[in-house]
Amino acid sequence: MEQLGDFHAMTDSLEQLTRDIARLCHQRGAEEVLGACMNIIVTCIRQNYGRRADVEAKMRDLHERGMIAVLEHYDPVSGRRRTVVPFDQVITAAHVGSATRFPVLGRNNGGGRNGGDT
């Protein structure tokens, strides 16, 4: 079974389901999404586990794996959320027109003779 929070270990089917759920949750409040997700988890477990001991074990397992996955996004020293920029994300700045011109650097700093262009 795939590990919760390990996106790379997901099967294509689980990855697609995750994307579909994320699309349905888009622009919903966090509490609303968390409530709906918990209802799905509770219903799924209730329908698939017949014994209380099995339900408790499954819920403990989900909680533990969920905590491991979510705490990876928080700094253990400061306790603050880490800023993570994926390596495939490209950040670009919009072009800003300005009347200000910066002087050309001198020869020692890469410019041409007498501080001008070559």
ABEGO torsion letter per residue (X at the ends): XBBBGBAAABBAAAAAAAAAAAAAABGBBAAAAAAAAAAAAAAAAAAABABAAAAAAAAAAAAAAAAAAAAAABBAAAGBBBBBBBAABBBBBBBBBBABBBBBBBAAAGBBBGGBBX
